[in-house]
């Protein structure tokens, strides 16, 4: 389990993404999901106060099947969202299309 109580960081939280990709259930502040595409409850548990963190942690420990499902869904979302192979293929396709258009107009 990865716990990230930081509340005021900016940008995409690489630690949350890496923890999820490595199979850890995540309990974090709302701002820790910013920019990741992960949704509260569906892909990570969110808390603000210490007692909320404790409750979310207990819930994940007490419901292992739900925790595994949540982690797998989060991993699938991140694999789709941050798939470097797909980005490279898309970029090459766009370059190839631009090259073909340029050759036709010459």
Long-range contacts (C-beta under 8 A, 24 or more apart in sequence): 1-25, 1-26, 1-27, 1-57, 1-60, 1-61, 2-26, 2-27, 2-28, 3-27, 3-28, 3-53, 3-57, 4-28, 4-29, 4-32, 5-29, 5-47, 5-53, 6-31, 6-32, 7-31, 7-48, 10-34, 11-35, 12-36, 16-44, 17-78, 17-82, 20-44, 20-71, 20-74, 20-75, 20-78, 21-75, 21-78, 21-79, 23-71, 23-75, 24-71, 25-60, 25-67, 25-70, 25-71, 26-74, 27-53, 27-56, 27-57, 27-60, 36-78, 36-81, 37-77, 37-78, 37-81, 38-74, 38-77, 38-78, 42-70, 42-73, 42-74, 43-70, 43-73, 43-74, 43-77, 44-70, 44-74, 45-70
